[in-house]
Amino acid sequence: MEEASRPKEKTMEEAKGFVRRVLLFKFKAETAPDHIEQLIKDHSNLVNLVESLKSWHMGKDVSVKYSNEGFTHVIELTFESTEGIAAYMGHPAHLEMHERIWPHLEKIVVIDYKPTPLCN
């Protein structure tokens, strides 16, 4: 218990003001699994094309209680700032990817957040 009451040190991401974007994808039932894999692979290449995008991580849902409401893929992007997200949103590579993936999505959830320490 003593450990929890000590002040937390800021992580490097907190200190630098990094911003993360989490995307939850629910693909349309008619989208073939191999096509979904190719879209995700192509999306991952944005980290090589958009300067403000610092990292890209992806995972597939592994829920055992099926509380995912049909969302099957999660992508987490890291930017140095909210301005970096704005630059990403207007970048031609992102706009092209958006046009390719959007017709295959039934639903998407987007959340932007700044990593922060747990407040006591």
A tleap script that builds the chain and sets N, CA, C and O, in Angstrom:
source leaprc.protein.ff14SB
mol = sequence {
  NMET GLU GLU ALA SER ARG PRO LYS GLU LYS
  THR MET GLU GLU ALA LYS GLY PHE VAL ARG
  ARG VAL LEU LEU PHE LYS PHE LYS ALA GLU
  THR ALA PRO ASP HIE ILE GLU GLN LEU ILE
  LYS ASP HIE SER ASN LEU VAL ASN LEU VAL
  GLU SER LEU LYS SER TRP HIE MET GLY LYS
  ASP VAL SER VAL LYS TYR SER ASN GLU GLY
  PHE THR HIE VAL ILE GLU LEU THR PHE GLU
  SER THR GLU GLY ILE ALA ALA TYR MET GLY
  HIE PRO ALA HIE LEU GLU MET HIE GLU ARG
  ILE TRP PRO HIE LEU GLU LYS ILE VAL VAL
  ILE ASP TYR LYS PRO THR PRO LEU CYS CASN
}
set mol.1.N position { 0.814 -1.193 0.000 }
set mol.1.CA position { 0.000 0.000 0.000 }
set mol.1.C position { 0.855 1.252 0.000 }
set mol.1.O position { 0.477 2.244 -0.624 }
set mol.2.N position { 1.974 1.242 0.667 }
set mol.2.CA position { 2.829 2.434 0.672 }
set mol.2.C position { 3.239 2.810 -0.737 }
set mol.2.O position { 3.318 3.995 -1.059 }
set mol.3.N position { 3.501 1.825 -1.582 }
set mol.3.CA position { 3.925 2.087 -2.946 }
set mol.3.C position { 2.893 2.917 -3.695 }
set mol.3.O position { 3.260 3.834 -4.430 }
set mol.4.N position { 1.621 2.618 -3.526 }
set mol.4.CA position { 0.565 3.317 -4.250 }
set mol.4.C position { 0.453 4.782 -3.845 }
set mol.4.O position { -0.013 5.603 -4.636 }
set mol.5.N position { 0.872 5.125 -2.631 }
set mol.5.CA position { 0.727 6.504 -2.188 }
set mol.5.C position { 1.904 7.387 -2.589 }
set mol.5.O position { 1.834 8.608 -2.455 }
set mol.6.N position { 2.977 6.785 -3.076 }
set mol.6.CA position { 4.112 7.599 -3.525 }
set mol.6.C position { 3.771 8.315 -4.821 }
set mol.6.O position { 3.031 7.779 -5.646 }
set mol.7.N position { 4.309 9.539 -5.015 }
set mol.7.CA position { 4.062 10.239 -6.277 }
set mol.7.C position { 4.627 9.429 -7.438 }
set mol.7.O position { 5.724 8.876 -7.351 }
set mol.8.N position { 3.876 9.370 -8.503 }
set mol.8.CA position { 4.302 8.636 -9.691 }
set mol.8.C position { 5.203 9.522 -10.540 }
set mol.8.O position { 4.957 10.719 -10.691 }
set mol.9.N position { 6.258 8.910 -11.095 }
set mol.9.CA position { 7.099 9.627 -12.042 }
set mol.9.C position { 6.407 9.619 -13.390 }
set mol.9.O position { 5.733 8.655 -13.755 }
set mol.10.N position { 6.580 10.693 -14.116 }
set mol.10.CA position { 5.990 10.759 -15.451 }
set mol.10.C position { 6.773 9.853 -16.390 }
set mol.10.O position { 8.000 9.780 -16.321 }
set mol.11.N position { 6.055 9.166 -17.264 }
set mol.11.CA position { 6.720 8.398 -18.298 }
set mol.11.C position { 7.241 9.370 -19.350 }
set mol.11.O position { 6.867 10.542 -19.368 }
set mol.12.N position { 8.102 8.872 -20.220 }
set mol.12.CA position { 8.644 9.722 -21.272 }
set mol.12.C position { 7.519 10.288 -22.140 }
set mol.12.O position { 7.568 11.454 -22.533 }
set mol.13.N position { 6.503 9.468 -22.441 }
set mol.13.CA position { 5.394 9.945 -23.264 }
set mol.13.C position { 4.617 11.047 -22.564 }
set mol.13.O position { 4.213 12.020 -23.201 }
set mol.14.N position { 4.401 10.907 -21.258 }
set mol.14.CA position { 3.695 11.946 -20.511 }
set mol.14.C position { 4.492 13.238 -20.503 }
set mol.14.O position { 3.936 14.315 -20.717 }
set mol.15.N position { 5.790 13.139 -20.257 }
set mol.15.CA position { 6.644 14.317 -20.175 }
set mol.15.C position { 6.702 15.056 -21.501 }
set mol.15.O position { 6.749 16.286 -21.521 }
set mol.16.N position { 6.700 14.329 -22.602 }
set mol.16.CA position { 6.794 14.962 -23.914 }
set mol.16.C position { 5.442 15.413 -24.459 }
set mol.16.O position { 5.397 16.101 -25.479 }
set mol.17.N position { 4.348 15.047 -23.811 }
set mol.17.CA position { 3.033 15.461 -24.277 }
set mol.17.C position { 2.476 14.620 -25.403 }
set mol.17.O position { 1.627 15.088 -26.163 }
set mol.18.N position { 2.934 13.393 -25.524 }
set mol.18.CA position { 2.441 12.518 -26.578 }
set mol.18.C position { 0.923 12.375 -26.505 }
set mol.18.O position { 0.317 12.508 -25.442 }
set mol.19.N position { 0.330 12.101 -27.663 }
set mol.19.CA position { -1.101 11.855 -27.757 }
set mol.19.C position { -1.281 10.518 -28.474 }
set mol.19.O position { -0.605 10.229 -29.461 }
set mol.20.N position { -2.198 9.720 -27.961 }
set mol.20.CA position { -2.488 8.444 -28.600 }
set mol.20.C position { -3.889 8.471 -29.193 }
set mol.20.O position { -4.802 9.109 -28.671 }
set mol.21.N position { -4.022 7.757 -30.298 }
set mol.21.CA position { -5.315 7.579 -30.953 }
set mol.21.C position { -5.587 6.081 -30.997 }
set mol.21.O position { -4.762 5.300 -31.472 }
set mol.22.N position { -6.756 5.694 -30.496 }
set mol.22.CA position { -7.184 4.303 -30.527 }
set mol.22.C position { -8.337 4.194 -31.518 }
set mol.22.O position { -9.305 4.952 -31.447 }
set mol.23.N position { -8.221 3.245 -32.439 }
set mol.23.CA position { -9.245 2.980 -33.437 }
set mol.23.C position { -9.783 1.575 -33.200 }
set mol.23.O position { -9.007 0.625 -33.097 }
set mol.24.N position { -11.092 1.432 -33.114 }
set mol.24.CA position { -11.741 0.127 -33.038 }
set mol.24.C position { -12.501 -0.076 -34.336 }
set mol.24.O position { -13.329 0.755 -34.708 }
set mol.25.N position { -12.228 -1.171 -35.026 }
set mol.25.CA position { -12.854 -1.448 -36.311 }
set mol.25.C position { -13.837 -2.609 -36.209 }
set mol.25.O position { -13.527 -3.659 -35.646 }
set mol.26.N position { -15.018 -2.399 -36.761 }
set mol.26.CA position { -16.002 -3.460 -36.955 }
set mol.26.C position { -16.213 -3.534 -38.466 }
set mol.26.O position { -16.835 -2.653 -39.059 }
set mol.27.N position { -15.694 -4.579 -39.071 }
set mol.27.CA position { -15.775 -4.710 -40.518 }
set mol.27.C position { -17.122 -5.288 -40.930 }
set mol.27.O position { -17.756 -6.024 -40.175 }
set mol.28.N position { -17.547 -4.942 -42.138 }
set mol.28.CA position { -18.782 -5.482 -42.688 }
set mol.28.C position { -18.619 -6.990 -42.888 }
set mol.28.O position { -17.536 -7.470 -43.223 }
set mol.29.N position { -19.707 -7.724 -42.677 }
set mol.29.CA position { -19.677 -9.185 -42.761 }
set mol.29.C position { -19.214 -9.674 -44.130 }
set mol.29.O position { -18.586 -10.729 -44.227 }
set mol.30.N position { -19.511 -8.933 -45.174 }
set mol.30.CA position { -19.150 -9.377 -46.521 }
set mol.30.C position { -17.687 -9.115 -46.886 }
set mol.30.O position { -17.244 -9.526 -47.959 }
set mol.31.N position { -16.937 -8.447 -46.025 }
set mol.31.CA position { -15.523 -8.195 -46.305 }
set mol.31.C position { -14.729 -9.450 -45.978 }
set mol.31.O position { -14.729 -9.918 -44.839 }
set mol.32.N position { -14.062 -9.984 -46.973 }
set mol.32.CA position { -13.296 -11.228 -46.821 }
set mol.32.C position { -12.142 -11.041 -45.833 }
set mol.32.O position { -11.509 -9.986 -45.815 }
set mol.33.N position { -11.867 -12.057 -45.013 }
set mol.33.CA position { -10.772 -11.968 -44.036 }
set mol.33.C position { -9.419 -11.613 -44.658 }
set mol.33.O position { -8.660 -10.842 -44.071 }
set mol.34.N position { -9.108 -12.162 -45.832 }
set mol.34.CA position { -7.825 -11.843 -46.461 }
set mol.34.C position { -7.778 -10.378 -46.904 }
set mol.34.O position { -6.713 -9.761 -46.903 }
set mol.35.N position { -8.923 -9.828 -47.280 }
set mol.35.CA position { -8.968 -8.408 -47.649 }
set mol.35.C position { -8.790 -7.529 -46.405 }
set mol.35.O position { -8.116 -6.501 -46.461 }
set mol.36.N position { -9.390 -7.933 -45.295 }
set mol.36.CA position { -9.199 -7.204 -44.036 }
set mol.36.C position { -7.722 -7.202 -43.667 }
set mol.36.O position { -7.175 -6.161 -43.304 }
set mol.37.N position { -7.074 -8.354 -43.758 }
set mol.37.CA position { -5.640 -8.432 -43.432 }
set mol.37.C position { -4.824 -7.495 -44.309 }
set mol.37.O position { -3.903 -6.840 -43.820 }
set mol.38.N position { -5.149 -7.421 -45.603 }
set mol.38.CA position { -4.410 -6.531 -46.501 }
set mol.38.C position { -4.658 -5.066 -46.155 }
set mol.38.O position { -3.728 -4.259 -46.181 }
set mol.39.N position { -5.898 -4.715 -45.831 }
set mol.39.CA position { -6.189 -3.333 -45.433 }
set mol.39.C position { -5.409 -2.945 -44.172 }
set mol.39.O position { -4.854 -1.848 -44.094 }
set mol.40.N position { -5.370 -3.838 -43.195 }
set mol.40.CA position { -4.639 -3.560 -41.956 }
set mol.40.C position { -3.149 -3.433 -42.245 }
set mol.40.O position { -2.492 -2.530 -41.727 }
set mol.41.N position { -2.616 -4.324 -43.063 }
set mol.41.CA position { -1.195 -4.253 -43.428 }
set mol.41.C position { -0.887 -2.924 -44.121 }
set mol.41.O position { 0.116 -2.278 -43.818 }
set mol.42.N position { -1.743 -2.527 -45.041 }
set mol.42.CA position { -1.547 -1.258 -45.738 }
set mol.42.C position { -1.650 -0.074 -44.768 }
set mol.42.O position { -0.907 0.901 -44.885 }
set mol.43.N position { -2.576 -0.172 -43.814 }
set mol.43.CA position { -2.718 0.888 -42.810 }
set mol.43.C position { -1.438 1.012 -41.985 }
set mol.43.O position { -1.033 2.117 -41.625 }
set mol.44.N position { -0.807 -0.114 -41.690 }
set mol.44.CA position { 0.416 -0.082 -40.877 }
set mol.44.C position { 1.539 0.691 -41.560 }
set mol.44.O position { 2.423 1.222 -40.887 }
set mol.45.N position { 1.512 0.758 -42.877 }
set mol.45.CA position { 2.556 1.466 -43.612 }
set mol.45.C position { 2.474 2.980 -43.427 }
set mol.45.O position { 3.419 3.691 -43.769 }
set mol.46.N position { 1.356 3.487 -42.890 }
set mol.46.CA position { 1.242 4.931 -42.666 }
set mol.46.C position { 2.343 5.449 -41.745 }
set mol.46.O position { 2.747 6.606 -41.859 }
set mol.47.N position { 2.830 4.614 -40.839 }
set mol.47.CA position { 3.904 5.048 -39.939 }
set mol.47.C position { 5.177 5.385 -40.719 }
set mol.47.O position { 6.012 6.151 -40.237 }
set mol.48.N position { 5.329 4.825 -41.907 }
set mol.48.CA position { 6.481 5.120 -42.759 }
set mol.48.C position { 6.247 6.305 -43.686 }
set mol.48.O position { 7.184 6.808 -44.306 }
set mol.49.N position { 5.005 6.748 -43.780 }
set mol.49.CA position { 4.654 7.798 -44.737 }
set mol.49.C position { 4.281 9.134 -44.098 }
set mol.49.O position { 4.420 10.184 -44.725 }
set mol.50.N position { 3.809 9.095 -42.857 }
set mol.50.CA position { 3.330 10.304 -42.186 }
set mol.50.C position { 4.295 10.651 -41.053 }
set mol.50.O position { 4.395 9.918 -40.069 }
set mol.51.N position { 4.995 11.760 -41.194 }
set mol.51.CA position { 6.044 12.127 -40.232 }
set mol.51.C position { 5.526 12.283 -38.807 }
set mol.51.O position { 6.216 11.910 -37.857 }
set mol.52.N position { 4.335 12.822 -38.645 }
set mol.52.CA position { 3.826 13.070 -37.293 }
set mol.52.C position { 3.375 11.792 -36.578 }
set mol.52.O position { 3.164 11.807 -35.365 }
set mol.53.N position { 3.228 10.698 -37.311 }
set mol.53.CA position { 2.837 9.408 -36.733 }
set mol.53.C position { 4.103 8.701 -36.243 }
set mol.53.O position { 4.927 8.271 -37.050 }
set mol.54.N position { 4.254 8.581 -34.930 }
set mol.54.CA position { 5.484 8.067 -34.336 }
set mol.54.C position { 5.482 6.561 -34.107 }
set mol.54.O position { 6.541 5.935 -34.152 }
set mol.55.N position { 4.308 5.962 -33.860 }
set mol.55.CA position { 4.252 4.510 -33.719 }
set mol.55.C position { 2.869 4.006 -34.099 }
set mol.55.O position { 1.879 4.736 -34.047 }
set mol.56.N position { 2.833 2.733 -34.484 }
set mol.56.CA position { 1.610 2.073 -34.931 }
set mol.56.C position { 1.592 0.680 -34.328 }
set mol.56.O position { 2.540 -0.086 -34.501 }
set mol.57.N position { 0.522 0.347 -33.622 }
set mol.57.CA position { 0.357 -0.991 -33.048 }
set mol.57.C position { -1.042 -1.492 -33.360 }
set mol.57.O position { -1.988 -0.709 -33.450 }
set mol.58.N position { -1.167 -2.791 -33.524 }
set mol.58.CA position { -2.454 -3.387 -33.861 }
set mol.58.C position { -2.637 -4.682 -33.110 }
set mol.58.O position { -1.672 -5.365 -32.767 }
set mol.59.N position { -3.891 -5.009 -32.858 }
set mol.59.CA position { -4.217 -6.299 -32.271 }
set mol.59.C position { -5.607 -6.721 -32.696 }
set mol.59.O position { -6.443 -5.898 -33.070 }
set mol.60.N position { -5.838 -8.032 -32.629 }
set mol.60.CA position { -7.162 -8.585 -32.910 }
set mol.60.C position { -7.814 -8.954 -31.591 }
set mol.60.O position { -7.144 -9.353 -30.638 }
set mol.61.N position { -9.114 -8.815 -31.552 }
set mol.61.CA position { -9.869 -9.121 -30.345 }
set mol.61.C position { -9.689 -10.587 -29.952 }
set mol.61.O position { -9.748 -11.481 -30.797 }
set mol.62.N position { -9.469 -10.818 -28.666 }
set mol.62.CA position { -9.356 -12.172 -28.128 }
set mol.62.C position { -10.305 -12.359 -26.942 }
set mol.62.O position { -10.084 -13.221 -26.093 }
set mol.63.N position { -11.351 -11.552 -26.892 }
set mol.63.CA position { -12.319 -11.624 -25.792 }
set mol.63.C position { -12.931 -13.015 -25.699 }
set mol.63.O position { -13.240 -13.641 -26.713 }
set mol.64.N position { -13.099 -13.485 -24.482 }
set mol.64.CA position { -13.723 -14.789 -24.284 }
set mol.64.C position { -15.211 -14.658 -23.987 }
set mol.64.O position { -15.954 -15.629 -24.130 }
set mol.65.N position { -15.651 -13.494 -23.583 }
set mol.65.CA position { -17.070 -13.304 -23.252 }
set mol.65.C position { -17.829 -12.578 -24.355 }
set mol.65.O position { -19.008 -12.264 -24.190 }
set mol.66.N position { -17.177 -12.311 -25.460 }
set mol.66.CA position { -17.815 -11.685 -26.616 }
set mol.66.C position { -18.509 -10.373 -26.274 }
set mol.66.O position { -19.632 -10.117 -26.710 }
set mol.67.N position { -17.834 -9.558 -25.499 }
set mol.67.CA position { -18.375 -8.243 -25.154 }
set mol.67.C position { -17.853 -7.169 -26.100 }
set mol.67.O position { -17.954 -5.976 -25.813 }
set mol.68.N position { -17.300 -7.594 -27.215 }
set mol.68.CA position { -16.674 -6.663 -28.153 }
set mol.68.C position { -17.652 -5.971 -29.091 }
set mol.68.O position { -17.243 -5.098 -29.856 }
set mol.69.N position { -18.925 -6.333 -29.056 }
set mol.69.CA position { -19.960 -5.741 -29.901 }
set mol.69.C position { -19.622 -5.800 -31.388 }
set mol.69.O position { -20.059 -4.951 -32.164 }
set mol.70.N position { -18.840 -6.809 -31.782 }
set mol.70.CA position { -18.493 -6.998 -33.183 }
set mol.70.C position { -17.213 -6.321 -33.625 }
set mol.70.O position { -16.782 -6.503 -34.763 }
set mol.71.N position { -16.595 -5.543 -32.749 }
set mol.71.CA position { -15.316 -4.919 -33.085 }
set mol.71.C position { -14.234 -5.997 -33.023 }
set mol.71.O position { -14.098 -6.699 -32.021 }
set mol.72.N position { -13.481 -6.116 -34.092 }
set mol.72.CA position { -12.505 -7.208 -34.187 }
set mol.72.C position { -11.054 -6.762 -34.174 }
set mol.72.O position { -10.170 -7.551 -33.841 }
set mol.73.N position { -10.793 -5.509 -34.530 }
set mol.73.CA position { -9.415 -5.024 -34.637 }
set mol.73.C position { -9.264 -3.707 -33.882 }
set mol.73.O position { -10.146 -2.849 -33.915 }
set mol.74.N position { -8.145 -3.569 -33.213 }
set mol.74.CA position { -7.817 -2.317 -32.537 }
set mol.74.C position { -6.457 -1.856 -33.054 }
set mol.74.O position { -5.523 -2.646 -33.189 }
set mol.75.N position { -6.372 -0.579 -33.335 }
set mol.75.CA position { -5.113 0.033 -33.773 }
set mol.75.C position { -4.821 1.186 -32.830 }
set mol.75.O position { -5.706 1.984 -32.521 }
set mol.76.N position { -3.578 1.272 -32.374 }
set mol.76.CA position { -3.174 2.369 -31.509 }
set mol.76.C position { -2.043 3.132 -32.194 }
set mol.76.O position { -1.008 2.564 -32.544 }
set mol.77.N position { -2.265 4.426 -32.375 }
set mol.77.CA position { -1.298 5.314 -33.021 }
set mol.77.C position { -0.753 6.275 -31.975 }
set mol.77.O position { -1.476 6.683 -31.066 }
set mol.78.N position { 0.513 6.635 -32.098 }
set mol.78.CA position { 1.120 7.598 -31.183 }
set mol.78.C position { 1.634 8.793 -31.977 }
set mol.78.O position { 2.311 8.641 -32.993 }
set mol.79.N position { 1.296 9.984 -31.490 }
set mol.79.CA position { 1.720 11.248 -32.085 }
set mol.79.C position { 2.409 12.080 -31.010 }
set mol.79.O position { 2.164 11.879 -29.820 }
set mol.80.N position { 3.262 13.008 -31.415 }
set mol.80.CA position { 3.942 13.873 -30.439 }
set mol.80.C position { 3.033 14.963 -29.898 }
set mol.80.O position { 3.335 15.564 -28.866 }
set mol.81.N position { 1.913 15.230 -30.586 }
set mol.81.CA position { 1.046 16.328 -30.156 }
set mol.81.C position { -0.305 16.221 -30.853 }
set mol.81.O position { -0.475 15.426 -31.778 }
set mol.82.N position { -1.258 17.024 -30.404 }
set mol.82.CA position { -2.546 17.076 -31.094 }
set mol.82.C position { -2.379 17.679 -32.489 }
set mol.82.O position { -3.130 17.346 -33.405 }
set mol.83.N position { -1.408 18.551 -32.645 }
set mol.83.CA position { -1.112 19.103 -33.974 }
set mol.83.C position { -0.649 17.992 -34.916 }
set mol.83.O position { -0.918 18.030 -36.117 }
set mol.84.N position { 0.045 17.011 -34.360 }
set mol.84.CA position { 0.482 15.865 -35.156 }
set mol.84.C position { -0.693 15.064 -35.680 }
set mol.84.O position { -0.656 14.561 -36.803 }
set mol.85.N position { -1.748 14.941 -34.864 }
set mol.85.CA position { -2.954 14.250 -35.323 }
set mol.85.C position { -3.587 15.040 -36.467 }
set mol.85.O position { -4.022 14.458 -37.460 }
set mol.86.N position { -3.638 16.360 -36.328 }
set mol.86.CA position { -4.216 17.194 -37.382 }
set mol.86.C position { -3.430 17.033 -38.690 }
set mol.86.O position { -4.020 16.957 -39.768 }
set mol.87.N position { -2.108 16.982 -38.588 }
set mol.87.CA position { -1.277 16.792 -39.782 }
set mol.87.C position { -1.544 15.427 -40.414 }
set mol.87.O position { -1.606 15.303 -41.637 }
set mol.88.N position { -1.697 14.417 -39.580 }
set mol.88.CA position { -2.014 13.062 -40.040 }
set mol.88.C position { -3.360 13.034 -40.759 }
set mol.88.O position { -3.487 12.431 -41.825 }
set mol.89.N position { -4.356 13.684 -40.179 }
set mol.89.CA position { -5.699 13.669 -40.757 }
set mol.89.C position { -5.736 14.253 -42.168 }
set mol.89.O position { -6.510 13.796 -43.009 }
set mol.90.N position { -4.905 15.257 -42.429 }
set mol.90.CA position { -4.884 15.891 -43.740 }
set mol.90.C position { -3.838 15.334 -44.691 }
set mol.90.O position { -3.755 15.766 -45.840 }
set mol.91.N position { -3.044 14.390 -44.230 }
set mol.91.CA position { -1.965 13.839 -45.055 }
set mol.91.C position { -2.554 13.007 -46.207 }
set mol.91.O position { -3.474 12.218 -45.988 }
set mol.92.N position { -2.033 13.178 -47.424 }
set mol.92.CA position { -2.565 12.437 -48.579 }
set mol.92.C position { -2.563 10.910 -48.389 }
set mol.92.O position { -3.488 10.235 -48.841 }
set mol.93.N position { -1.548 10.369 -47.734 }
set mol.93.CA position { -1.501 8.910 -47.525 }
set mol.93.C position { -2.634 8.456 -46.602 }
set mol.93.O position { -3.226 7.398 -46.820 }
set mol.94.N position { -2.935 9.247 -45.576 }
set mol.94.CA position { -4.040 8.906 -44.686 }
set mol.94.C position { -5.369 9.043 -45.414 }
set mol.94.O position { -6.239 8.183 -45.276 }
set mol.95.N position { -5.536 10.100 -46.178 }
set mol.95.CA position { -6.788 10.310 -46.912 }
set mol.95.C position { -7.043 9.175 -47.910 }
set mol.95.O position { -8.180 8.734 -48.076 }
set mol.96.N position { -5.987 8.710 -48.566 }
set mol.96.CA position { -6.116 7.599 -49.516 }
set mol.96.C position { -6.490 6.325 -48.775 }
set mol.96.O position { -7.342 5.568 -49.239 }
set mol.97.N position { -5.860 6.077 -47.623 }
set mol.97.CA position { -6.175 4.883 -46.830 }
set mol.97.C position { -7.611 4.947 -46.331 }
set mol.97.O position { -8.317 3.939 -46.332 }
set mol.98.N position { -8.039 6.117 -45.909 }
set mol.98.CA position { -9.414 6.308 -45.438 }
set mol.98.C position { -10.405 5.925 -46.534 }
set mol.98.O position { -11.387 5.232 -46.266 }
set mol.99.N position { -10.158 6.365 -47.752 }
set mol.99.CA position { -11.049 6.060 -48.876 }
set mol.99.C position { -11.092 4.562 -49.168 }
set mol.99.O position { -12.126 4.044 -49.588 }
set mol.100.N position { -9.980 3.863 -48.950 }
set mol.100.CA position { -9.929 2.424 -49.214 }
set mol.100.C position { -10.609 1.605 -48.126 }
set mol.100.O position { -11.271 0.611 -48.424 }
set mol.101.N position { -10.453 2.009 -46.873 }
set mol.101.CA position { -10.954 1.191 -45.764 }
set mol.101.C position { -12.410 1.495 -45.419 }
set mol.101.O position { -13.152 0.599 -45.015 }
set mol.102.N position { -12.822 2.749 -45.574 }
set mol.102.CA position { -14.157 3.184 -45.137 }
set mol.102.C position { -15.300 2.330 -45.695 }
set mol.102.O position { -16.211 1.992 -44.938 }
set mol.103.N position { -15.296 1.965 -46.987 }
set mol.103.CA position { -16.408 1.161 -47.519 }
set mol.103.C position { -16.543 -0.219 -46.870 }
set mol.103.O position { -17.589 -0.856 -46.997 }
set mol.104.N position { -15.511 -0.685 -46.182 }
set mol.104.CA position { -15.516 -2.013 -45.576 }
set mol.104.C position { -15.856 -1.993 -44.089 }
set mol.104.O position { -15.924 -3.042 -43.450 }
set mol.105.N position { -16.068 -0.794 -43.539 }
set mol.105.CA position { -16.351 -0.683 -42.113 }
set mol.105.C position { -17.848 -0.555 -41.855 }
set mol.105.O position { -18.539 0.256 -42.471 }
set mol.106.N position { -18.325 -1.378 -40.931 }
set mol.106.CA position { -19.693 -1.225 -40.464 }
set mol.106.C position { -19.747 -0.130 -39.409 }
set mol.106.O position { -20.698 0.647 -39.332 }
set mol.107.N position { -18.681 -0.095 -38.588 }
set mol.107.CA position { -18.623 0.887 -37.510 }
set mol.107.C position { -17.163 1.105 -37.111 }
set mol.107.O position { -16.328 0.210 -37.238 }
set mol.108.N position { -16.877 2.310 -36.629 }
set mol.108.CA position { -15.543 2.638 -36.129 }
set mol.108.C position { -15.700 3.498 -34.883 }
set mol.108.O position { -16.608 4.325 -34.793 }
set mol.109.N position { -14.812 3.296 -33.933 }
set mol.109.CA position { -14.733 4.139 -32.744 }
set mol.109.C position { -13.328 4.730 -32.730 }
set mol.109.O position { -12.345 4.014 -32.921 }
set mol.110.N position { -13.239 6.044 -32.503 }
set mol.110.CA position { -11.954 6.735 -32.448 }
set mol.110.C position { -11.877 7.480 -31.122 }
set mol.110.O position { -12.773 8.251 -30.777 }
set mol.111.N position { -10.799 7.242 -30.385 }
set mol.111.CA position { -10.572 7.940 -29.119 }
set mol.111.C position { -9.149 8.467 -29.116 }
set mol.111.O position { -8.202 7.714 -29.340 }
set mol.112.N position { -8.999 9.759 -28.861 }
set mol.112.CA position { -7.679 10.375 -28.688 }
set mol.112.C position { -7.496 10.661 -27.209 }
set mol.112.O position { -8.416 11.134 -26.542 }
set mol.113.N position { -6.290 10.370 -26.692 }
set mol.113.CA position { -6.031 10.652 -25.277 }
set mol.113.C position { -4.561 10.941 -25.055 }
set mol.113.O position { -3.701 10.524 -25.830 }
set mol.114.N position { -4.291 11.662 -23.982 }
set mol.114.CA position { -2.925 11.918 -23.551 }
set mol.114.C position { -2.629 10.967 -22.398 }
set mol.114.O position { -3.357 10.964 -21.404 }
set mol.115.N position { -1.573 10.157 -22.510 }
set mol.115.CA position { -1.227 9.273 -21.384 }
set mol.115.C position { -0.974 10.099 -20.134 }
set mol.115.O position { -0.193 11.051 -20.154 }
set mol.116.N position { -1.634 9.731 -19.053 }
set mol.116.CA position { -1.501 10.458 -17.795 }
set mol.116.C position { -1.319 9.469 -16.653 }
set mol.116.O position { -1.780 8.330 -16.734 }
set mol.117.N position { -0.651 9.899 -15.596 }
set mol.117.CA position { -0.474 9.014 -14.446 }
set mol.117.C position { -1.785 8.851 -13.699 }
set mol.117.O position { -2.658 9.717 -13.753 }
set mol.118.N position { -1.909 7.752 -13.014 }
set mol.118.CA position { -3.066 7.515 -12.173 }
set mol.118.C position { -3.057 8.533 -11.038 }
set mol.118.O position { -2.055 8.680 -10.337 }
set mol.119.N position { -4.156 9.223 -10.862 }
set mol.119.CA position { -4.254 10.228 -9.810 }
set mol.119.C position { -4.764 9.567 -8.531 }
set mol.119.O position { -5.713 8.784 -8.560 }
set mol.120.N position { -4.139 9.882 -7.441 }
set mol.120.CA position { -4.597 9.355 -6.128 }
set mol.120.C position { -5.310 10.423 -5.364 }
set mol.120.O position { -5.767 10.183 -4.247 }
savepdb mol mol.pdb
quit
